[in-house]
Amino acid sequence: MTRDYKRIIRDYRDWLSQSDMMAARKFAQLQGSLNDESFDSLLLASTSLPFLSIFYGSKGLIAIEDGLVEDGAICRSLLYRFWEVRIRVASATKRSFLNSQVPGGSLSILIPNIACLVFAFVALGDRGRVELMLDALRVVLGDESSKNAHLDHHAANFAVWLGERYLQEEHLIVLHSPDREESFGVYSDVIQAWGTSGVVELIPSLLKYHYANTDDDGRGRIPGFKWPPFDAIPFEVVAIVRLNSLRGIDFSPVQNEVGQHLMMLDTAVPDVADLYLDRIEEKFGSFFS
């Protein structure tokens, strides 16, 4: 693994050693919000979810690194982030219907995490959640307030393209070119090489790009892969490998680069029973049918 990966794990070991009290506070806040039947309490519940996603993502990554039983922490991390996105995007799009009860504000801060969720659910083969996150990403990218100069939209644009390709894979439709005039940056080469051995040669540069975009640069730029588990696990690369492997592309030449990431995802528990997640889903459904 790269030095960047090891630094990420080291940082989260340090962070977790000091996070238990804050996690307990966030769980208590979430519990209180879920016990309230009001719409405002659903929005309040969503404010606890980012921290808890980071908490579980860090725990899962360290467990896997230490060879321990991962016990569903990675899945919880993804699902807590998933519900933050669903609540915030659905609430924003219902503002006028709810007589502006929902505070406004830019949804642009959500774009990197929604793109990462698309990548993660494609890599995990979760079709239903890919569709939901693609819908959310299209809404946010289409919102004028999302035109944030500090955001790099390359990953988000590619997430839309990749998610759509994944949903069409069962028909084995080979589409080499994007359908829209958008900027894909480093991912343009992936699109052009899709379904060919040329994708294999791009893996090292994609990994380098990923880890270069896990940290702030001190100039206000919003990195695309900042939060766990999206920083340590390059889900977009895993998704690219898995979808192209289904087309018979051999990735053994880059096994050293991607093998550990594939193993981490295979080690992660694919789904979990979680009372908080069940109650969030039930509460969400009561306001958004």
C-alpha positions in Angstrom: 0.0 0.0 0.0 1.1 3.6 -0.5 2.4 6.0 2.2 -0.8 8.0 1.8 -2.9 5.0 2.8 -0.8 4.3 5.9 -1.0 8.0 6.9 -4.8 7.9 6.6 -4.9 4.8 8.9 -2.6 6.4 11.4 -4.6 9.6 11.5 -7.8 7.7 12.2 -6.2 5.6 14.9 -5.3 8.9 16.6 -8.8 10.4 16.0 -10.7 7.3 17.3 -8.7 7.3 20.5 -10.4 10.6 21.3 -13.8 10.2 19.7 -15.8 8.0 22.0 -17.4 10.8 24.0 -18.4 12.8 21.0 -19.9 9.6 19.4 -21.9 8.9 22.5 -23.2 12.5 22.3 -24.1 12.2 18.7 -26.0 8.9 19.3 -27.9 10.5 22.1 -28.8 13.4 19.8 -29.9 11.0 17.1 -32.0 9.1 19.5 -33.7 12.2 20.8 -34.4 13.4 17.2 -35.9 10.1 16.2 -38.2 10.1 19.3 -39.7 13.4 18.1 -42.4 13.1 15.4 -41.8 16.5 13.8 -40.3 17.2 10.4 -37.7 19.5 12.0 -36.5 16.5 14.1 -35.8 14.6 10.9 -33.5 17.4 9.7 -31.9 17.5 13.1 -31.3 13.7 13.0 -29.5 14.2 9.7 -26.9 16.5 11.4 -25.7 13.6 13.5 -25.1 11.3 10.6 -21.9 12.8 9.1 -20.0 12.3 12.3 -21.3 8.8 12.9 -20.4 7.9 9.3 -16.8 9.1 9.9 -16.8 7.2 13.3 -17.9 3.9 11.7 -15.7 4.3 8.6 -12.6 4.8 10.7 -13.4 1.8 12.9 -14.0 -0.4 9.9 -10.8 0.6 8.2 -8.7 0.0 11.2 -10.4 -3.3 11.9 -9.6 -4.5 8.4 -6.0 -3.2 8.6 -5.5 -5.1 11.9 -7.0 -8.3 10.5 -9.9 -8.2 12.9 -13.6 -9.0 12.2 -15.0 -5.9 10.6 -18.6 -6.4 12.0 -20.4 -4.1 9.6 -18.7 -0.8 10.4 -18.0 0.0 6.7 -21.6 -0.7 5.7 -22.9 1.5 8.6 -20.6 4.3 7.5 -21.9 4.1 4.0 -25.5 3.9 5.1 -25.3 6.8 7.6 -23.9 8.9 4.8 -26.5 7.6 2.4 -29.4 8.7 4.7 -27.8 12.1 5.4 -27.8 12.7 1.6 -31.4 11.4 1.1 -32.8 13.6 3.9 -31.0 16.7 2.8 -31.7 16.4 -0.9 -35.3 15.4 -0.4 -35.9 18.2 2.1 -34.3 20.8 -0.2 -36.5 19.8 -3.1 -39.6 19.9 -1.0 -39.0 23.4 0.3 -41.8 25.1 -1.6 -44.3 22.3 -0.9 -43.5 22.7 2.8 -44.0 26.5 2.8 -40.3 27.1 3.1 -40.0 25.4 6.4 -36.7 23.8 5.3 -33.7 26.2 5.5 -32.1 26.9 2.2 -28.4 26.8 1.4 -26.2 25.2 -1.1 -26.2 21.4 -1.6 -22.8 21.6 -3.3 -21.0 20.4 -0.2 -22.8 17.0 -0.7 -21.5 16.5 -4.2 -18.2 14.7 -3.3 -19.9 12.3 -0.9 -22.8 11.5 -3.3 -20.3 10.7 -6.0 -18.4 8.5 -3.6 -21.6 6.7 -2.6 -22.4 6.0 -6.3 -18.9 4.5 -6.7 -19.2 2.5 -3.5 -22.6 1.0 -4.3 -21.5 0.2 -7.9 -18.4 -1.6 -6.4 -20.7 -3.5 -4.0 -23.3 -4.3 -6.6 -26.2 -2.5 -4.8 -28.3 -1.6 -7.8 -31.2 0.0 -5.8 -28.9 2.4 -3.9 -27.0 3.3 -7.1 -30.3 4.4 -8.6 -31.2 6.5 -5.6 -27.8 8.2 -5.4 -27.7 8.9 -9.1 -31.1 10.6 -8.7 -29.7 12.7 -5.9 -26.5 13.5 -7.8 -28.5 14.7 -10.8 -30.6 16.9 -8.6 -27.7 18.5 -6.9 -25.6 19.0 -10.0 -28.6 20.6 -11.7 -29.0 23.1 -8.8 -27.6 26.5 -9.6 -26.3 26.7 -6.0 -24.0 23.7 -6.7 -21.8 25.8 -9.0 -19.1 26.0 -6.4 -15.7 27.2 -7.7 -13.9 25.2 -4.9 -15.4 21.9 -6.2 -13.8 19.6 -8.8 -16.8 18.1 -10.7 -14.8 15.6 -12.6 -15.5 12.7 -10.1 -19.2 13.7 -9.9 -19.6 13.7 -13.7 -17.8 10.4 -13.9 -20.0 9.0 -11.1 -23.1 9.7 -13.2 -21.5 8.1 -16.3 -20.3 5.1 -14.3 -23.6 4.6 -12.5 -25.5 4.7 -15.8 -23.1 2.2 -17.3 -23.5 -0.1 -14.3 -27.2 -0.1 -14.6 -26.9 -1.1 -18.3 -24.3 -3.8 -17.7 -26.8 -6.6 -17.6 -27.4 -5.9 -21.3 -23.7 -5.7 -22.0 -24.0 -2.5 -23.9 -20.6 -1.1 -24.8 -20.6 2.7 -24.6 -17.2 4.3 -25.1 -18.2 7.9 -25.2 -20.1 10.1 -22.7 -23.7 11.1 -23.7 -23.3 14.7 -22.5 -20.8 17.5 -23.0 -19.2 17.4 -19.6 -15.7 17.6 -18.1 -14.4 14.3 -16.9 -10.8 15.2 -16.3 -8.6 12.2 -15.6 -11.6 10.0 -16.1 -11.9 10.9 -19.8 -9.2 8.3 -20.6 -11.2 5.6 -18.6 -14.3 6.4 -20.7 -12.4 6.1 -23.9 -10.7 2.8 -22.9 -13.8 1.3 -21.3 -14.1 -2.4 -22.0 -10.5 -2.7 -23.3 -7.1 -3.6 -21.8 -6.3 0.1 -21.9 -8.2 0.5 -18.7 -5.6 -1.6 -16.9 -2.8 0.8 -17.8 -4.7 3.7 -16.2 -5.0 2.1 -12.7 -1.8 3.5 -11.2 -2.5 7.1 -12.3 -6.1 6.8 -11.0 -4.9 5.7 -7.6 -2.4 8.5 -7.5 -5.2 11.0 -8.4 -7.4 9.5 -5.7 -4.9 9.9 -2.9 -3.9 13.4 -4.0 -7.6 14.3 -3.5 -8.0 13.1 0.1 -6.7 16.3 1.7 -7.5 20.0 1.7 -4.9 22.0 0.0 -5.2 25.0 2.3 -6.8 27.2 -0.4 -10.4 26.3 0.2 -10.6 23.5 -2.3 -13.0 20.7 -1.4 -11.3 17.4 -1.9 -13.3 14.6 -3.6 -12.3 11.8 -1.3 -11.9 13.4 2.1 -13.9 11.3 4.5 -13.6 7.6 5.6 -14.1 5.1 4.2 -13.9 7.0 0.8 -10.3 8.2 1.4 -8.7 4.9 2.2 -10.7 2.7 -0.2 -10.8 4.1 -3.7 -14.2 2.8 -4.5 -14.2 4.4 -8.0 -11.1 2.3 -8.9 -12.6 -0.9 -7.5 -15.8 -0.2 -9.4 -13.8 0.3 -12.6 -11.9 -3.0 -12.1 -15.0 -5.0 -11.2 -17.1 -3.8 -14.1 -14.3 -4.3 -16.7 -13.4 -7.7 -15.2 -17.0 -8.8 -16.1 -16.1 -8.0 -19.7 -13.1 -10.3 -19.5 -10.4 -7.7 -18.9 -7.4 -9.1 -17.0 -6.2 -6.9 -14.2 -3.4 -9.2 -12.9 -0.7 -6.8 -14.2 -1.9 -4.3 -11.5 -2.7 -6.9 -8.8 -0.2 -5.3 -6.4 -1.9 -1.9 -6.8 -5.6 -3.1 -6.5 -5.5 -6.4 -4.7 -5.5 -4.9 -1.2 -8.4 -2.6 -2.0 -10.5 -5.5 -3.4 -9.7 -7.6 -0.3 -10.8 -4.8 2.0 -14.2 -4.6 0.2 -14.6 -8.3 0.2 -13.8 -8.4 3.9 -16.4 -5.7 4.7 -19.8 -7.0 5.8 -22.2 -6.2 3.0 -25.3 -5.3 5.1 -26.1 -4.8 8.7 -29.1 -4.7 11.1 -29.1 -1.3 12.8 -32.0 0.0 14.8 -31.1 3.7 14.1 -31.0 3.0 10.4 -34.4 1.3 10.5 -35.9 4.2 12.4 -34.4 6.8 10.1 -35.9 4.9 7.1 -39.3 4.7 8.8 -39.3 8.4 9.7 -38.1 9.4 6.2 -40.9 7.4 4.7 -43.5 9.2 6.8 -42.6 12.5 5.2 -41.4 11.4 1.8 -43.5 8.7 0.2 
